[in-house]
Amino acid sequence: MDSERLTSVKDELEELIFMTDPCIFISEYIPFGSNHIIAFNDELDSLGAVEGGLLTSLIDSEPRKCTFTVTDELTTVKVRRFDPNDFIQFEAAISFENIGGVEQLENFGVHVDASGRVVYGCQLIELVGRRDKHSLDNLSRVIADLISDSSEMILNLLTTYQRRLLDLVYFSHPMNRNKFIILTGTTIIPSQPAKNFVHEPSYKNELNQITKQTYYGKDFTNGDKCFFGSEGLILVTRDLALYEELLAIIGFFQGLDIFQKNYFSKMFMLWDEVRDARILIDRSGIDPNAIGEAQVILSRVSSAVVLMTKLLQFMQTAVNLVYGEFRDLEPLSTLQEELTDFIQLRDTLEKATTRIEDARLIVDGLKDEIAGVNGMISTLSERQMRQMNEALKDSIASMDEMTRSSERTGVALNILEVVLTGAIAFDILLLFVGQYEWGTLADWIVNEVPFENPWLGIPHVIWWSLAAISLFLATGWVILRLIKYLEEKAEPNLRATLKLGALYDVEKFNAYISSKPVKQQQLIIRSGSRIQEYNWDDDDSKKWLGNEVGISIYLDVENRMLLSIAINVDSPNDVSTQQISEIMVNELVSAGIISKESLKILD
């Protein structure tokens, strides 16, 4: 790594600790497996004939064109060693933009294997114009930049499933995830026992910039020094090769430890969400939306728990693989044994599986908790359903009583219509004969009207009654037919709705709609779509078989989709919905707005 004298550091540093020939290793755990390594090799085209390639997170905005604009925000990748199913080692040259005009040449090697161990390593050559020694203050800033750049670089190579897992564990901010730092150098300045660095507050503060929280330091028998903290390790030695394999194992387990801490934090947050769901259930009696909100929370938590369970399997497999590497290193040399005892590596190895099993118990408990809360929701839903059924029964009974009452009222109205019709009939009869008395009328019929037929010997009053009743029935029939005719004329207008869902030609549609007398136009904006509506009346009775129609067209502007057409016929005159639908479709096809191939044949 190389940098010119330009710097963006604004504060005045009190530099107390310096290191010579520093090497920086950043280790983290990412869920991997053999299939992911295969996909990783394919992503980098490890087997390709062309060595190296360019890596970027940018998406080509015009993929159909034959040009690709190359920007400075690219990462050059060269594969050095790989096994298609086990590991890959490559060199990455980072070209991300730096703030403040600092020129930075950043090249580091990356090791990724099937256990999920990811190690980024580089040697610091020059920093702010200095090559001989570098302060921990400046080194901490370089490390922070390396952590950010490595996260952005590796995220582009991961599968969608792996990115989903990192989003889950790191609370949707995987770019800000913390990693384990291993800083090595040949000498440390000032030269004094390791315990002095740890016990002196000013020195310890500088160590904490690398390790976050320094636990302890140790002088090895050969004079090497080591400082160990919560998220970092500093090793001062002139023979780094002696510790390399052991440092790779240490880096894996410390990176896994950081991952597990975030894993547990996420798990406890999921427990809190389930608690919130319980609170919502308790409020379901006063809040009608509480159960729905609780179900949304449980669905989200259940989805996360499935992935959290899979992560346990990834972690257990990784621990078994790296534990096997440690056994292959044994017996350790004296210095390796000192480093192992110093950081309590064997204790970490034994507790790694225990922590995974403990996490499995928590996950299983969360699954049972979710099942219990879902059972409560089911019970409440059934109770609400029973209450709804009872209310529905009461409503049905009330409606039945109303229907019976309406029927009785209808019968009474029918009788009243008949009575009124009879009254009208008798009024019509009086119009012809005037007012009369039965006695006078009978005398007139007997004395004045001749009857030769013997059947006419029936009393004349009966004949008069039959004539009145006949006129009554005839008048009632005419009035009832008139009422029925008026009811038929009052039926709803004919309406046809076409669900097309066909692509349309925008230019031809604009020309078509501009020729129509549009009386209303509105835009309905919904999530992910914009629905355009046009309304107009078409009085071309010849085209519409003697009718006048109202037309409404609905378009999905974003997707260029003709959604539906509604046709309303006022006072339909010998026309069917099938006929007006065919007329409308033929008009659109003739105008070139839609094609016959894009339409579905409707029965």
C-alpha positions in Angstrom: 0.0 0.0 0.0 1.4 3.4 -1.0 0.3 7.0 -0.4 1.6 10.4 -1.2 2.1 13.2 1.3 -1.4 14.5 1.0 -3.6 13.6 4.0 -7.1 14.2 5.1 -6.3 14.0 8.8 -7.3 17.4 10.4 -6.2 16.8 14.1 -2.7 17.1 15.6 -1.6 13.6 16.6 0.3 12.7 19.7 2.2 9.7 18.3 3.7 7.5 21.0 3.9 4.0 19.5 5.5 3.3 16.1 6.0 0.0 14.2 8.4 -0.9 11.4 7.5 -3.0 8.3 3.8 -3.3 9.3 1.6 -6.0 7.7 -2.1 -5.7 8.0 -4.4 -8.7 8.0 -8.2 -8.4 8.3 -10.2 -11.5 9.1 -13.9 -12.1 9.1 -16.4 -14.9 8.9 -18.9 -15.1 6.0 -21.2 -18.1 5.6 -19.6 -20.2 2.8 -19.7 -23.8 1.5 -18.3 -25.8 -1.3 -21.1 -24.7 -3.6 -20.5 -21.0 -2.7 -16.8 -21.5 -3.5 -17.7 -22.9 -6.9 -20.0 -19.9 -7.6 -17.2 -17.6 -6.3 -14.7 -19.1 -8.7 -17.2 -18.7 -11.5 -17.8 -15.1 -10.6 -14.0 -14.4 -10.9 -13.7 -16.7 -13.9 -10.8 -18.6 -12.3 -10.7 -21.1 -15.1 -10.8 -18.4 -17.8 -8.1 -18.0 -20.3 -7.8 -14.3 -19.8 -5.9 -13.4 -16.6 -7.5 -10.7 -14.4 -10.6 -8.7 -14.7 -12.5 -5.6 -13.6 -15.0 -5.7 -10.8 -17.6 -3.0 -10.0 -20.9 -2.6 -8.2 -22.3 -0.3 -10.9 -25.1 -1.5 -13.1 -25.1 -0.8 -16.9 -28.1 1.5 -17.4 -28.2 0.7 -21.2 -27.3 -3.0 -21.5 -28.6 -3.2 -25.1 -25.9 -1.0 -26.4 -22.5 -2.3 -27.4 -20.6 0.3 -25.3 -19.5 0.2 -21.7 -18.2 3.3 -19.9 -15.3 2.5 -17.6 -15.0 4.7 -14.5 -12.3 5.0 -11.9 -14.5 3.2 -9.3 -13.3 -0.3 -10.4 -11.5 -3.1 -8.7 -8.9 -5.0 -10.7 -8.8 -8.7 -9.7 -6.2 -11.3 -10.5 -6.6 -14.9 -9.4 -3.4 -16.4 -7.9 -4.4 -19.8 -6.6 -7.6 -21.7 -6.3 -9.3 -25.0 -5.8 -12.7 -25.2 -7.5 -14.4 -26.7 -4.4 -12.2 -25.6 -1.5 -10.6 -22.1 -1.7 -9.5 -19.2 -3.9 -6.7 -16.7 -3.4 -6.7 -13.5 -5.5 -5.2 -10.0 -5.6 -7.4 -7.0 -5.7 -6.3 -3.5 -6.6 -8.9 -1.0 -5.2 -9.5 2.3 -7.0 -12.3 3.8 -4.9 -12.5 7.6 -4.7 -10.8 9.1 -1.7 -11.9 12.2 0.1 -9.5 15.2 0.2 -7.5 14.4 -2.9 -5.4 11.8 -1.3 -3.7 9.6 -3.8 -3.8 6.0 -2.6 -2.6 2.8 -4.2 -4.3 0.0 -2.4 -3.5 -3.6 -3.3 -4.2 -6.5 -1.0 -4.4 -10.2 -1.3 -7.6 -12.1 -0.4 -8.1 -15.6 0.8 -11.5 -17.2 0.8 -12.2 -20.9 1.7 -15.2 -23.2 2.2 -15.1 -22.8 5.9 -16.2 -19.1 5.6 -12.8 -17.7 6.5 -12.1 -14.5 4.6 -8.7 -12.9 5.1 -7.5 -9.6 3.5 -3.8 -8.9 3.8 -1.4 -6.2 2.7 2.0 -4.7 3.6 2.3 -1.0 4.2 5.1 0.5 2.1 4.7 4.2 2.5 2.3 6.4 4.4 2.3 10.2 4.4 5.8 10.1 2.8 7.3 7.8 5.4 8.8 4.4 4.9 10.9 3.7 8.0 8.3 3.6 10.7 4.6 4.3 11.1 2.6 5.4 14.1 -0.5 3.4 15.4 -2.5 6.6 14.9 -1.9 6.7 11.2 -2.2 2.9 10.9 -5.6 2.9 12.6 -6.9 5.3 9.8 -5.4 3.1 7.1 -7.1 0.0 8.7 -10.4 1.8 8.9 -10.2 2.5 5.1 -9.2 -1.1 4.4 -12.2 -2.4 6.3 -14.6 -0.3 4.4 -13.1 -1.0 1.0 -12.8 -4.7 1.6 -16.5 -4.9 2.6 -17.6 -3.1 -0.6 -15.3 -5.3 -2.7 -16.3 -8.7 -1.3 -20.0 -7.9 -1.3 -20.1 -7.7 -5.1 -18.8 -11.3 -5.3 -21.2 -12.9 -2.8 -24.4 -14.7 -3.9 -27.8 -13.2 -3.2 -28.3 -15.8 -0.4 -25.1 -14.8 1.3 -25.9 -11.1 1.1 -29.3 -11.9 2.6 -27.6 -13.6 5.5 -25.3 -10.7 6.1 -28.2 -8.2 5.9 -30.0 -10.3 8.6 -27.1 -10.6 11.0 -25.8 -7.1 10.6 -29.2 -5.4 10.8 -29.4 -4.5 7.1 -26.0 -2.6 7.3 -23.4 -5.2 6.2 -21.1 -2.5 4.8 -20.5 -1.3 8.4 -19.7 -4.7 9.9 -16.7 -5.0 12.2 -13.8 -7.4 11.6 -10.8 -8.8 13.4 -7.5 -7.0 12.8 -4.1 -8.6 13.0 -1.2 -6.1 12.8 2.3 -7.4 12.6 5.7 -5.7 12.4 9.4 -6.4 12.9 9.9 -3.9 15.8 7.9 -1.6 18.1 9.0 1.7 19.3 9.6 2.5 22.1 11.3 -0.8 23.1 10.0 -1.8 26.5 8.2 -4.8 28.1 4.7 -5.6 26.8 3.1 -5.1 30.2 4.2 -1.4 30.2 2.2 -0.8 27.0 -0.9 -2.4 28.6 -0.7 -0.7 32.0 0.3 2.8 30.8 -3.0 4.6 29.9 -1.6 6.7 27.1 0.1 3.7 25.4 -3.0 1.5 26.0 -5.2 4.2 24.2 -3.1 3.9 21.1 -3.2 0.1 21.2 -7.0 0.3 21.6 -7.2 2.0 18.2 -6.1 -1.3 16.7 -7.6 -3.8 19.1 -10.7 -1.8 20.2 -10.2 -3.0 23.8 -6.8 -4.4 24.7 -6.9 -7.2 27.2 -3.3 -8.1 27.9 0.2 -8.2 26.4 3.0 -10.7 26.6 6.7 -11.0 25.9 7.7 -14.3 24.3 10.9 -16.2 25.2 12.6 -15.1 22.0 11.7 -11.4 22.5 8.6 -11.3 20.3 5.7 -9.3 21.7 2.0 -9.8 21.4 -1.0 -7.7 22.4 -4.5 -9.1 22.3 -7.9 -7.3 22.4 -11.6 -7.7 21.6 -11.2 -7.1 17.9 -7.5 -7.1 17.2 -4.1 -8.6 17.7 -0.7 -7.0 17.4 2.3 -9.2 16.9 5.9 -7.9 16.9 8.2 -10.5 15.4 11.0 -10.8 12.8 9.9 -14.3 11.8 6.3 -13.9 10.7 6.3 -17.2 8.7 6.5 -19.1 12.0 3.1 -17.8 13.1 1.2 -17.6 9.7 -0.8 -20.8 9.8 -1.6 -20.3 13.5 -2.7 -16.6 12.9 -5.0 -17.8 10.1 -6.8 -20.1 12.6 -6.8 -17.4 15.3 -8.2 -14.9 12.8 -11.0 -17.3 11.8 -12.2 -18.0 15.3 -12.0 -14.3 16.3 -13.9 -13.4 13.2 -16.4 -16.1 14.0 -16.7 -14.7 17.5 -17.6 -11.2 16.1 -20.1 -12.8 13.8 -21.7 -14.7 16.7 -22.0 -11.6 18.8 -23.9 -9.9 16.1 -25.9 -13.2 15.6 -27.0 -13.2 19.3 -27.8 -9.5 19.1 -30.1 -10.2 16.2 -31.6 -13.1 17.9 -32.5 -11.1 21.0 -34.0 -8.4 18.8 -36.2 -11.1 17.2 -37.3 -12.0 20.7 -38.2 -8.4 21.3 -40.3 -8.4 18.1 -42.2 -11.5 19.3 -42.8 -9.6 22.6 -44.3 -6.7 20.7 -46.5 -9.2 18.9 -47.8 -10.4 22.3 -48.5 -6.8 23.3 -50.5 -6.2 20.1 -52.5 -9.4 20.8 -53.4 -8.1 24.3 -54.7 -4.9 22.7 -56.8 -6.8 20.1 -59.9 -6.2 22.1 -59.7 -2.4 21.6 -57.6 -2.2 18.4 -59.2 -4.0 15.4 -55.9 -3.8 13.5 -53.8 -5.3 16.3 -54.0 -9.0 15.2 -53.1 -8.1 11.6 -50.0 -6.1 12.7 -49.0 -9.0 15.0 -49.3 -11.5 12.1 -47.0 -9.2 10.0 -44.4 -9.2 12.7 -44.6 -13.0 13.2 -44.3 -13.6 9.5 -41.1 -11.4 9.4 -39.7 -13.1 12.5 -40.5 -16.6 11.2 -38.6 -15.8 7.9 -35.6 -14.6 9.9 -35.6 -17.7 12.2 -35.4 -20.0 9.1 -32.2 -18.3 8.0 -30.9 -18.1 11.6 -31.3 -21.9 11.8 -29.4 -22.4 8.5 -26.6 -20.2 9.9 -26.1 -22.5 12.8 -25.3 -25.3 10.3 -22.9 -23.2 8.4 -21.0 -22.2 11.6 -20.9 -25.7 13.0 -19.4 -27.1 9.7 -16.9 -24.2 9.6 -15.8 -24.9 13.2 -15.2 -28.6 12.4 -13.1 -27.8 9.3 -10.8 -25.3 11.0 -10.6 -27.4 14.2 -9.2 -30.1 11.9 -6.6 -27.7 10.6 -5.5 -27.0 14.1 -5.1 -30.7 14.9 -3.0 -31.0 11.8 -0.6 -28.4 13.1 0.1 -30.3 16.3 2.6 -30.7 17.8 3.2 -27.0 17.9 6.6 -25.3 18.3 7.5 -23.6 21.5 6.6 -20.1 20.2 3.4 -21.3 18.6 2.5 -22.9 21.9 3.2 -19.7 23.7 0.9 -17.8 21.3 -1.8 -20.4 21.6 -1.7 -20.3 25.4 -1.6 -16.5 25.4 -4.8 -16.0 23.5 -6.4 -19.2 25.0 -7.0 -20.7 21.6 -7.8 -24.2 22.8 -10.4 -22.9 25.2 -11.9 -20.9 22.3 -12.0 -24.0 20.1 -13.9 -26.0 22.8 -16.3 -23.2 23.5 -17.1 -22.5 19.8 -19.3 -25.6 19.5 -20.8 -24.9 22.9 -21.8 -21.4 21.8 -23.4 -22.8 18.6 -25.4 -25.4 20.6 -26.5 -22.6 23.0 -27.6 -20.5 20.1 -29.5 -23.5 18.7 -31.5 -23.8 22.0 -32.4 -20.1 21.8 -33.5 -20.5 18.2 -35.6 -23.6 19.1 -37.1 -21.6 22.0 -38.0 -18.8 19.6 -39.6 -21.2 17.2 -41.8 -22.5 20.1 -42.6 -19.0 21.2 -43.7 -18.1 17.7 -45.8 -21.2 17.5 -47.4 -20.3 20.9 -48.2 -16.7 19.8 -49.6 -18.1 16.5 -51.8 -20.4 18.6 -53.1 -17.4 20.5 -53.8 -15.5 17.3 -55.7 -18.6 16.0 -57.7 -18.8 19.2 -58.6 -15.1 19.0 -59.4 -15.4 15.3 -61.7 -18.3 16.0 -63.4 -16.4 18.8 -63.9 -13.4 16.6 -65.2 -15.7 13.9 -67.7 -17.2 16.2 -68.8 -13.7 17.3 -69.1 -12.8 13.6 -71.1 -15.9 12.9 -73.5 -15.1 15.8 -73.8 -11.5 14.7 -74.4 -12.8 11.1 -77.1 -15.2 12.4 -78.8 -12.3 14.2 -78.5 -10.2 11.1 -80.0 -13.0 8.9 -82.9 -13.4 11.3 -83.5 -9.7 11.3 -83.3 -9.6 7.5 -85.7 -12.5 7.3 -88.2 -10.7 9.5 -87.8 -7.6 7.4 -88.3 -9.7 4.3 -91.5 -11.2 5.7 -92.7 -7.8 6.7 -91.9 -6.5 3.2 -93.9 -9.4 1.7 -96.8 -8.6 3.9 -96.6 -4.9 2.9 -96.3 -5.9 -0.7 -99.5 -8.0 -0.5 -101.3 -5.1 1.2 -100.1 -2.8 -1.6 -101.3 -5.3 -4.3 -104.7 -5.4 -2.6 -104.8 -1.7 -2.4 -103.9 -1.4 -6.1 -106.8 -3.7 -6.9 -109.2 -1.8 -4.8 -108.1 1.5 -6.3 -108.4 0.0 -9.8 -112.0 -1.1 -9.0 -112.7 2.4 -7.7 -111.4 3.8 -11.0 -113.6 1.3 -12.9 -116.7 2.3 -11.1 -115.9 6.0 -11.6 -115.6 5.3 -15.4 -119.0 3.5 -15.2 -120.6 6.4 -13.5 -119.2 8.6 -16.2 -121.5 6.9 -18.7 -124.7 6.3 -16.6 -124.5 9.1 -14.1 -125.9 8.8 -10.6 -128.7 6.4 -10.1 -130.8 4.5 -7.6 -131.5 0.8 -7.9 -135.2 1.1 -7.7 -135.6 3.7 -10.5 -133.1 1.9 -12.8 -134.9 -1.5 -12.3 -138.3 0.0 -13.2 -136.8 1.6 -16.3 -135.3 -1.8 -17.4 -138.6 -3.7 -16.7 -140.9 -1.2 -18.4 -138.8 0.1 -21.3 -136.5 -2.8 -22.4 -138.1 -5.6 -24.3 -136.8 -9.1 -23.6 -137.8 -12.0 -26.0 -135.1 -14.4 -25.0 -136.1 -16.6 -22.0 -132.6 -16.4 -20.6 -133.2 -12.7 -20.0 -135.6 -13.6 -17.3 -132.7 -13.3 -14.9 -133.1 -10.3 -12.6 -131.8 -7.2 -14.3 -129.8 -6.1 -11.3 -127.6 -9.2 -11.8 -126.9 -8.2 -15.4 -126.0 -4.8 -14.3 -123.6 -6.2 -11.6 -121.9 -8.5 -14.2 -121.3 -5.5 -16.5 -119.8 -3.5 -13.7 -117.5 -6.3 -12.6 -116.4 -6.9 -16.2 -115.5 -3.3 -16.6 -113.7 -3.4 -13.3 -111.5 -6.4 -14.4 -110.8 -4.9 -17.8 -109.7 -1.6 -16.3 -107.5 -3.4 -13.6 -105.8 -5.5 -16.3 -104.9 -2.4 -18.4 -103.5 -0.6 -15.4 -101.4 -3.6 -14.3 -100.0 -4.0 -17.8 -99.1 -0.3 -17.8 -97.3 -0.6 -14.5 -95.3 -3.7 -15.7 -94.3 -1.8 -18.9 -93.0 1.1 -16.8 -91.0 -1.2 -14.6 -89.4 -2.8 -17.6 -88.5 0.6 -19.0 -86.8 1.4 -15.6 -84.4 -1.5 -15.7 -80.5 -0.7 -15.4 -78.7 0.3 -18.5 -76.6 -2.3 -20.4 -72.9 -2.3 -19.4 -70.0 -4.3 -20.8 -66.5 -4.5 -19.2 -63.5 -5.8 -21.3 -60.5 -7.0 -19.3 -57.8 -6.8 -22.0 -54.3 -6.6 -20.4 -52.7 -6.0 -23.8 -49.7 -3.9 -24.8 -50.7 -0.8 -26.8 -49.0 1.5 -29.2 -48.5 4.8 -27.4 -48.3 7.1 -30.5 -51.4 5.6 -32.1 -53.3 5.7 -28.9 -52.5 9.4 -28.5 -53.7 10.0 -32.0 -56.9 8.0 -31.3 -57.7 9.7 -28.0 -57.1 13.1 -29.5 -60.0 12.5 -31.9 -62.5 11.7 -29.1 -64.5 14.2 -27.2 -62.9 13.3 -23.8 -65.0 14.9 -21.1 -63.0 13.5 -18.1 -59.4 12.5 -17.6 -57.7 11.4 -14.4 -54.4 9.8 -13.2 -54.5 7.3 -10.4 -51.1 6.7 -8.8 -50.7 3.4 -6.9 -47.7 1.6 -5.6 -45.5 0.7 -8.6 -48.0 1.9 -11.3 -49.8 4.9 -12.7 -53.3 4.3 -14.0 -54.6 6.8 -16.6 -58.4 7.0 -17.2 -60.3 8.5 -20.1 -64.1 9.0 -20.3 -66.2 10.2 -23.3 -69.6 9.7 -25.0 -69.9 8.3 -28.5 -73.2 9.3 -30.2 -72.5 7.5 -33.5 -75.7 5.5 -33.4 -74.9 3.8 -36.8 -71.7 2.3 -35.4 -73.4 1.3 -32.2 -76.5 -0.3 -33.8 -78.8 2.6 -33.0 -77.5 3.3 -29.5 -75.5 6.0 -27.7 -72.7 4.8 -25.5 -70.4 6.1 -22.8 -66.8 4.7 -22.9 -64.1 4.6 -20.1 -60.5 3.3 -20.9 -58.0 2.4 -18.2 -54.2 2.4 -19.1 -51.1 1.4 -17.1 -48.8 4.2 -18.3 -45.6 2.8 -16.8 -45.9 -0.6 -18.4 -47.7 0.5 -21.6 -50.6 -1.8 -20.8 -54.2 -1.4 -21.9 -55.9 -2.7 -18.8 -59.7 -2.6 -19.4 -62.6 -0.8 -21.2 -66.0 -0.1 -19.7 -68.9 0.6 -22.2 -72.2 1.9 -20.8 -75.4 1.9 -23.1 -78.2 4.2 -22.1 -81.6 2.7 -23.0 -80.2 -0.2 -25.0 -82.0 -0.9 -28.3 -81.7 -4.4 -29.5 -78.0 -4.8 -28.7 -76.0 -7.3 -26.6 -72.8 -7.0 -24.6 -71.1 -9.3 -27.0 -71.9 -7.0 -29.9 -70.7 -3.8 -28.3 -67.5 -5.6 -27.1 -66.7 -6.8 -30.6 -67.4 -3.3 -32.0 -65.0 -1.7 -29.5 -62.2 -4.3 -30.0 -62.4 -4.0 -33.8 -62.1 -0.2 -33.5 -59.0 -0.5 -31.4 -57.4 -3.1 -33.8 -58.3 -1.0 -36.9 -56.6 2.0 -35.3 -53.5 0.0 -34.7 -53.6 0.5 -31.0 -53.5 -3.2 -30.1 -53.0 -6.3 -32.2 -55.2 -9.4 -32.4 -52.3 -11.6 -31.3 -52.1 -9.8 -28.0 -55.7 -10.4 -27.1 -57.1 -13.4 -25.4 -60.2 -14.9 -27.0 -63.1 -14.5 -24.6 -66.0 -17.0 -24.6 
